[in-house]
Amino acid sequence: MTSMTRTNSAKTAVAAAKAKTHFFKNTDLSTVLEPSAANAHWCGTKVMATIGPSIHDVDTLSQCLEAGMVAGRVDLTWGPLEFHRNSLSYLQEAMKRTRRLASTVIDTMGREIMIRGQWQVNDQGYPWVLGRNEVSAGQKMIITTREDAVATETLLPIMYPKFTKMAQRGDTIYIARYLVSGAESSSLYLEVTDVTDTEVHCVAQNSAVLEGLLCVFHAERSTGNALSNVQNELPLLSDWDKHCIQALGAEFEIDFISLSYCRSAEDVRECRAYLSSIGMTHTKILAKVETRQALLNFQGILSEADGIVISRGNLGLDVDPEKMALVQKTLIQACNLVGKPVLITRVVDTMVNTPRPTRAEATDVANAVLDGVDGILLGAETLRGKYPVETVQTVASICRAAETVFDHSSHYEFLMEAAWEAVQQAAAEGEGLEEADEDSLAAQMVANGRPADMPGISPMVKRGSFTTAVKSFARFGMVPSHANLSALNPKGLMEGSEDVYNRSPYLSKLESIASSAVRAADKVKASLIVVYTHTGQTAELVAKYRPPVPILTLVVPHLVSDSLKWKLEGRSYARQCCLARGLLPFLAAPSPNGEALLEDAIRSAFKMNLIKPLDHIVVVQRVHEDFCVKIVACSQTGLGILRDEDIEGVAGLARPDSVKHMQTA
């Protein structure tokens, strides 16, 4: 076969790629009548709640943590700094009271465009916009940039002075209440009919009741792979964002910045540079994908960010309804391939006003879990909803139920097949495994977030060994971010070292160990995986392969130096692990005895009903300079490790055959 023919065959394989599918192992419908027996102490899929007036106190936040919340989000779009400061303070107190870890997340205002209105502050210090405007379909409306304009039934003063430069006749403009839910009627679609220097004339396409803080979304237009409309020139981080981030970062340990209206990889780098300039080097970045341009630049965004938030509210306005599900599944799959957490928004809108979700909403949450999402981000449901605790409980319960039927084996095989296919493609193009361009392979796996860009598998292709697949996949298993690399090298990064991940034997070893641990857990039917880690990266790699059991993550604090002083790091890494699916982070006490830490971990897991006596446990730890995977069992009392002398001293108890098989595998 000629080189040209091999190249064409590889391209044909790419075009014939297939998406990940899910099949239930148990289709017995009688199981729906059985009570849910899932462990209420643990949910693999994470729940992030937006802190607002509805949960702005220690008691309610404590209830949310007990119900399954693992991250608290403050949104700088609305509310004074003091309100957000109190929110984080209450969250800290709730964590101490419940003895549960939770990530702290700051969501930026960014390039948000709003309608100017009158407001007043309630007794919690939270501002409420006054007024109520009923709009009828066909009604003429004017959006004006005049600073002296006052809002009326037909006139809406906008806070962005260059808005008229963006609008064109025929454009769609969406105006809705901040964090509007599907259960509310304050969503208005306008069609632009004329544009002047200071005014945009529109016609209402539907009836709506406008109240509260009104946000404006200008639907983007694109031709091919480029946008054809003018975008707003607002900065990625407003002065308000920078002021709040710096003030809150000086007082609290901020784990994540949720970067609103992220358009490109350069936006992520800009945010990272600002965080570094104010000393927040350990804060990770969740890039929010909420516009058409973000979809066009998704490959770069995914490469630079530490995680992705699919902001379905705004993204649903920029994407045709019939394509939204395909976009969501594609983005989730791309994130799964590179091992970065992905969350979705707007799931149970009706629970703002009702104690129970609709059937469609419950199905939506379950389908997201089956797609592979890491977490669910609750917005209006907990910010101003009437049933915030019930919302957290309901979403967590739906996620637990969906996790019991998630096809973990197929997900694992999907990742392994993707790795092997990449090797096959490199070979077909005349490149050896060692000589192949790893960056190009990684790019093909996540280019524009399209599954079609993944090399397809042919049933006629002979599979290689497990080790070969793991080694090949390690080269692009997790697209590196600056934070990941910095965590591995405390001394900092040299210029041009962003691609070190794909070429580092150390990181390839991590990927191999992680996948092997998941395989071992499946073979011995383990009930728990325990991972020792300093930065959380090893545990996140294990989580990428979606084992069907909890991953108890022992974050061991360690001393680092900045040449001036020493400090103990670990707490922030433990909290950041809260957003990765399947991880159950514990902040371990520094100890020279790793065996003692494992005994403590087993006791904690036993108390949480995660394991039973004699259950197998897979352990991933580092011994000196090498990583190892070992298999232990829980003692009969549940208070530690089952020793060989215990096995020999108990009648009828022998080393399980599965362990013997693993030893000879």
Helices and strands as residue ranges (DSSP letters): H 3-15, G 29-33, E 46-50, G 53-55, H 58-67, E 69-75, H 81-98, E 103-107, E 113-114, E 119-121, E 127-129, E 132-135, E 140-144, E 155-157, H 163-166, E 172-177, E 187-195, E 199-204, E 208-211, E 214-218, E 222-223, E 226-227, H 239-251, E 256-259, H 265-277, E 284-289, H 292-296, H 298-304, E 307-310, H 312-318, H 321-338, E 342-345, G 349-352, H 359-371, E 375-378, H 380-383, H 388-403, H 408-428, H 438-446, G 447-449, G 451-453, H 466-474, H 482-488, H 500-503, H 505-523, E 528-533, H 537-544, E 551-555, E 558-561, E 566-569, H 571-576, G 577-579, E 583-587, H 594-607, E 616-623, E 626-633, H 644-649, H 657-664
